[in-house]
Amino acid sequence: MVFVVIYWFISGRGRDRTREIYLKYSANNGDTWSPNVRLTTQPSNSGLPNVTASGDEIHVVWEDDRT
């Protein structure tokens, strides 16, 4: 089985202008995809995501400006 993982971050609009990180994956070479998964929910900017996979686990890290 081959996993394909994509991730991105977007800036909010209106009052919520924080950057949030999302991820989706495919377990069948991209034929079908998971729903979008929002990884960040804090009221702070998140960015610089990095992803790695080990077996059937996906690990994502990022930085944010929480105090």
Buried (B, 14 or more C-beta within 10 A) or exposed (E): EEBBBEBEBEEEEEEEEBBBBBBBBBBEEEEEEEEEEEBBEEEEBBBEBEBEEEEEEBEBEBEBEEE
